[in-house]
Amino acid sequence: MTGENVIVLVLFKIHLMKNYLLGAFLCAFVLISCKEEVKKEDNSAFAKAETETSKENLLNYKHSLAQWSLHKPFLEGDLDPKDFPQIAKDLGFTGVEYVTQLYPEFQDKSNYQEKVMNWAREMKKQSDAAGMDNVLIMVDRDGELADPDAAKRAEAIEIHKYWMDAAKLMGAHSVRANLFGELDPAKWHEYSVASLSALGTYGKEVGVNIIIENHGGWSSDGQKLTAVMNEVNMETVGVLPDFGNFCIKREGGERWGAPCVEEYDTYAGIKEMMPYAKGVSAKSYNFDENGNETKLDYQRLMQIVADSGFEGYVGTEYEGPLEDPKEGIALTKALVQKSIDNLK
């Protein structure tokens, strides 16, 4: 082979090698690009699934009606409180939250346990007929769980056990109590922890929660209430965050009615309470022309609720001046749903 032929052969082999390397590079580039596309599609699919899951979780919020929304027609005799489950159904709700002070039979405390259980059987019958869920019972005027008198606290504990038995019979998950009584914050904490620990222990036996609403006094101080929850530390003891009840002190030491002189921050309070929440009370008062509450940022409040991971019933509780409270109930329910639909 001549030198000229050798040179040609070498150049030919170099040409082949270049083509081979170029082909290999192109294949590798295509494979990497394909993998990137697959990865992008996977990420897109994951994001889509995550969004769909998030939207699906929103469906786990349901609407219950707090009986207090209709307290005026019930107390004035225009409506029968025992018709409440059917009334709530007719207004578009699937769950009911009872308020014991709206039933006149409980003003007389004689044979009280029997009265409570008879009422529970009757309301179970009414709620079953209407196809409604019994969500919780709000107990008022049945003793003070933070009373400075130990004997009175013990009596209040026993009476609240009657209501926990009633809740069990009715299929309600919780009894809402109050923590009125002692004014000194340290003693209030001590008495509250003792009473709730006793009721939480009973709750384990009957499968019912005892929950505290921010409802005036020290219970409307988010830090003080959650400090009680932290010390009790029981699954059957929790809270019912109310969007509107953060007045700690009123003029003249009044419990209700007088102007508020010390108020806790609503949004901080709801955020602090939500980790212990067994329910949510969506309080409302007045609405603007767009259907928004004039004092409360519902979107912000419902975002706090959602960010806590809470699921279940959100209770509509209208407490405004409209002549027909059913109108206020409808506006509140619509605002709750709009806020849910716009969650991030």
C-alpha positions in Angstrom: 0.0 0.0 0.0 1.4 3.4 -1.0 1.8 6.3 1.4 -0.9 8.0 -0.5 -3.4 5.1 0.1 -2.5 5.0 3.8 -3.3 8.7 4.2 -6.6 8.2 2.4 -7.5 5.2 4.7 -6.6 7.2 7.8 -8.7 10.1 6.7 -11.6 7.8 6.0 -11.4 6.2 9.5 -11.3 9.7 11.1 -14.5 10.6 9.1 -16.2 7.4 10.3 -15.2 8.1 13.9 -16.6 11.7 13.7 -19.9 10.4 12.3 -20.1 7.8 15.0 -19.4 10.3 17.8 -21.9 12.7 16.3 -24.5 10.0 16.1 -23.8 9.0 19.7 -24.1 12.6 20.9 -27.4 13.1 19.1 -28.8 9.9 20.6 -27.7 10.9 24.0 -29.2 14.4 23.5 -32.5 12.9 22.4 -32.6 10.5 25.3 -31.9 13.3 27.8 -34.6 15.5 26.2 -37.1 12.7 26.3 -36.3 12.1 29.9 -36.8 15.8 30.6 -40.1 15.8 28.8 -41.2 12.7 30.8 -40.0 14.4 34.0 -42.0 17.6 33.1 -45.0 15.5 32.3 -44.6 13.7 35.6 -44.3 17.0 37.5 -47.3 18.4 35.7 -49.3 15.3 36.4 -48.2 15.4 40.1 -49.2 19.1 40.3 -52.5 18.4 38.7 -53.2 15.5 41.1 -52.1 17.6 44.0 -54.5 20.4 42.9 -57.3 17.9 42.4 -56.7 16.4 45.8 -56.7 19.9 47.4 -60.1 20.6 45.7 -61.4 17.3 46.7 -60.5 18.0 50.3 -62.6 21.1 50.2 -65.6 18.9 49.7 -65.1 17.6 53.2 -66.5 20.9 54.6 -70.1 20.6 55.4 -72.7 23.1 56.6 -74.4 22.9 60.0 -76.7 25.5 61.5 -76.3 26.8 65.1 -79.7 27.0 66.7 -78.8 30.4 68.2 -79.2 31.9 64.7 -82.9 31.6 65.3 -83.0 32.5 69.0 -85.4 35.4 68.7 -88.3 33.5 67.0 -87.7 30.5 69.3 -87.7 32.6 72.5 -90.7 34.7 71.3 -92.7 31.6 70.5 -92.9 32.1 66.7 -91.0 28.8 66.2 -91.0 25.6 68.2 -87.3 24.7 69.1 -88.2 21.0 68.7 -88.8 21.6 65.0 -85.2 22.8 64.6 -83.9 19.8 62.6 -86.6 20.2 59.9 -86.1 24.0 59.9 -82.4 23.6 59.3 -83.0 21.1 56.6 -85.4 23.4 54.8 -82.7 26.1 54.9 -80.2 23.8 53.1 -78.1 22.4 56.0 -77.2 18.8 56.7 -76.2 19.2 60.4 -77.6 20.9 63.5 -76.0 22.4 66.6 -78.4 22.6 69.5 -78.6 25.4 72.2 -80.0 24.1 75.5 -81.2 27.5 76.8 -83.7 27.7 74.0 -85.8 24.8 75.5 -88.0 26.1 78.3 -88.2 22.7 80.1 -84.6 23.2 81.2 -85.4 26.3 83.3 -86.7 23.9 86.0 -83.8 21.8 87.3 -85.9 19.2 89.1 -85.5 15.6 87.7 -83.0 17.1 85.5 -81.2 14.0 84.2 -84.5 12.5 83.2 -85.5 15.7 81.4 -82.2 15.8 79.5 -82.5 12.2 78.3 -86.1 12.6 77.4 -85.2 15.6 75.3 -82.3 13.7 73.7 -84.7 10.9 72.6 -87.2 13.4 71.2 -84.5 15.3 69.3 -83.0 12.1 68.0 -86.4 11.2 66.6 -86.9 14.6 65.0 -83.4 14.7 63.5 -83.8 11.1 62.1 -87.1 12.1 60.5 -85.5 15.1 58.9 -82.4 13.1 57.9 -80.0 15.5 59.7 -76.7 14.9 61.5 -76.6 15.9 65.2 -73.3 17.7 65.4 -73.0 19.1 68.9 -75.0 20.5 71.9 -74.2 23.9 73.3 -74.9 23.9 77.0 -75.6 27.1 78.9 -76.7 28.0 82.4 -75.9 24.6 83.9 -73.2 25.5 86.4 -69.8 27.1 86.0 -66.9 24.8 85.4 -64.4 27.4 86.8 -66.5 28.4 89.8 -64.3 29.2 92.8 -66.5 27.0 95.0 -65.3 23.3 94.7 -68.8 21.9 95.5 -70.4 24.0 92.7 -67.7 22.9 90.3 -68.4 19.3 91.1 -72.1 19.8 90.6 -71.5 21.5 87.2 -69.3 18.6 86.2 -72.0 16.1 87.0 -74.7 18.0 85.1 -72.4 18.3 82.0 -72.1 14.5 82.1 -75.9 14.3 81.6 -75.4 16.3 78.4 -72.6 14.1 77.3 -74.9 11.1 77.8 -77.5 12.9 75.7 -74.9 13.6 73.0 -74.0 9.9 72.8 -77.6 8.9 72.5 -78.1 11.5 69.7 -74.9 10.7 67.8 -73.4 14.1 68.4 -69.6 14.2 68.7 -69.3 17.1 71.2 -70.8 19.0 74.0 -69.9 22.7 74.1 -69.4 24.1 77.6 -68.3 27.4 79.1 -65.5 28.3 81.5 -67.2 31.0 83.5 -66.5 31.5 87.2 -63.2 32.5 88.7 -61.8 36.0 87.7 -58.2 35.5 88.8 -56.4 34.1 85.7 -54.2 31.7 87.6 -57.0 30.2 89.6 -59.3 30.2 86.5 -56.6 28.1 84.8 -56.4 25.7 87.7 -60.1 25.1 88.0 -60.6 24.9 84.3 -57.9 22.2 83.9 -59.4 20.2 86.8 -63.0 20.3 85.5 -62.1 19.6 81.9 -59.8 16.7 82.9 -62.7 15.1 84.8 -65.1 15.6 81.8 -62.5 14.5 79.3 -62.0 11.2 81.2 -65.8 10.7 81.1 -65.7 11.5 77.5 -63.4 8.6 76.8 -65.9 6.3 78.4 -68.9 7.6 76.4 -67.1 8.6 73.1 -68.1 12.3 73.3 -65.9 15.4 73.3 -66.2 18.3 75.8 -65.3 21.5 74.0 -64.9 25.1 75.0 -66.0 28.1 72.9 -64.3 31.5 73.2 -67.4 32.9 74.9 -66.4 35.8 77.1 -64.0 36.1 80.1 -60.7 34.4 80.0 -62.0 31.8 77.5 -61.8 34.7 74.9 -58.1 35.0 75.5 -56.6 32.7 72.9 -53.3 32.1 74.8 -55.0 31.5 78.1 -57.5 29.0 76.6 -54.9 27.1 74.7 -52.7 27.0 77.8 -55.6 25.1 79.5 -55.8 22.8 76.5 -52.1 22.1 76.6 -52.2 21.1 80.2 -55.3 18.9 80.0 -53.8 17.3 76.8 -56.7 14.9 76.1 -58.1 13.9 72.8 -61.7 14.2 74.1 -61.1 17.8 75.2 -61.0 20.6 72.6 -62.3 23.9 71.5 -65.0 25.5 69.3 -63.5 28.6 67.7 -66.1 31.3 67.2 -65.3 34.1 64.7 -67.0 36.7 66.8 -66.5 36.1 70.6 -63.2 37.7 71.6 -64.4 40.2 74.1 -62.5 39.5 77.4 -63.9 42.3 79.5 -67.0 44.5 79.4 -67.9 47.7 81.2 -69.0 47.2 84.7 -67.8 43.6 84.7 -70.9 42.5 82.8 -70.8 39.2 81.1 -73.1 40.3 78.2 -74.7 43.4 76.7 -72.3 46.1 77.9 -69.6 47.7 75.6 -66.4 45.7 75.3 -63.3 47.3 77.0 -60.8 44.6 76.3 -60.8 42.5 73.1 -58.5 39.8 71.9 -57.3 39.8 68.3 -59.8 37.7 66.3 -57.3 36.3 63.7 -54.6 35.5 66.3 -57.2 33.8 68.5 -58.6 31.6 65.7 -55.1 30.6 64.6 -54.2 29.7 68.2 -57.3 27.7 68.8 -57.5 25.7 65.5 -55.1 22.9 66.5 -57.5 22.0 69.3 -60.7 22.5 67.3 -63.5 19.9 67.1 -65.8 22.3 65.2 -65.9 25.9 63.9 -68.6 28.5 64.5 -68.8 31.0 61.7 -70.4 34.0 63.4 -71.8 36.9 61.4 -73.5 40.2 62.2 -73.8 42.5 59.2 -73.2 42.3 55.4 -72.3 44.8 52.7 -73.8 45.0 49.2 -71.4 42.3 48.0 -72.5 39.8 50.7 -69.3 40.2 52.8 -69.3 40.5 56.5 -68.6 44.1 57.5 -66.4 43.4 60.6 -64.9 40.1 59.8 -62.6 39.1 56.9 -64.2 35.7 56.2 -61.7 34.7 53.5 -58.8 35.2 55.9 -60.6 33.4 58.7 -61.5 30.4 56.5 -57.9 30.3 55.2 -56.7 30.0 58.8 -59.3 27.1 59.3 -58.1 25.4 56.1 -54.4 25.8 56.9 -54.9 24.1 60.2 -56.0 20.9 58.4 -59.5 21.0 60.0 -62.2 19.1 58.1 -65.9 18.6 58.9 -68.8 20.8 59.8 -68.6 24.6 59.7 -71.5 26.0 61.8 -73.4 29.0 60.5 -74.2 31.3 63.4 -76.0 34.5 62.5 -76.4 37.1 65.2 -77.4 40.3 63.4 -80.2 42.8 63.3 -82.2 41.6 60.2 -85.8 41.3 61.0 -85.9 37.8 59.4 -82.9 35.9 60.7 -83.4 33.3 57.9 -82.1 36.0 55.5 -79.0 36.5 57.6 -78.5 32.7 57.8 -78.6 32.4 54.0 -76.1 35.2 53.6 -73.8 33.7 56.2 -73.9 30.2 54.6 -73.3 31.7 51.2 -70.3 33.6 52.5 -68.9 30.5 54.2 -69.2 28.6 50.9 -67.7 31.4 48.8 -64.7 31.6 51.2 -64.3 27.8 50.9 -64.4 28.0 47.1 -61.7 30.6 47.1 -59.2 28.9 49.5 -55.6 28.8 48.3 
